[in-house]
């Protein structure tokens, strides 16, 4: 991901306003989930374990109020664009 993507992306502005308490890593994971990357792909891109990505996805769902709801995280993130 290019640093200019972070500056101009409407998605990042929208997700930041909805969940200003997301960590920088959670924002990175959110962007990659939105792009359709798998946990394994994201782990390889970010240089961490699949378990770490699963942990971040669960935190993202919690912070966005998606726990206990049958809403696909990627679909929700796409709806923010």
C-alpha positions, 0 to 999 in steps of 0.5 A, spaced: 500 500 500 502 506 497 502 512 502 498 516 498 493 511 498 492 513 505 491 520 504 486 520 499 482 514 500 475 516 502 474 509 505 479 510 510 476 517 511 470 514 513 472 508 517 476 513 521 470 517 522 466 511 524 471 508 529 477 513 530 479 508 536 482 503 530 489 501 531 493 503 525 494 495 524 487 494 524 486 500 519 491 496 515 487 489 516 481 493 514 483 495 507 486 489 505 479 485 508 476 490 503 480 488 497 478 481 498 485 478 501 484 472 505 487 472 512 493 468 509 494 473 504 494 479 509 499 475 514 504 474 508 503 482 506 504 484 513 509 479 515 505 476 521 501 470 523 494 468 521 492 468 528 494 475 529 490 477 523 484 473 526 485 477 532 485 483 529 479 482 525 475 480 531 477 487 534 475 490 528 468 487 528 467 489 535 469 496 534 465 497 529 459 493 533 458 487 528 459 482 534 453 477 534 451 480 528 451 475 521 454 481 517 460 479 513 466 484 515 468 485 507 461 486 505 460 491 511 467 495 509 465 495 502 458 498 504 462 504 507 466 506 500 
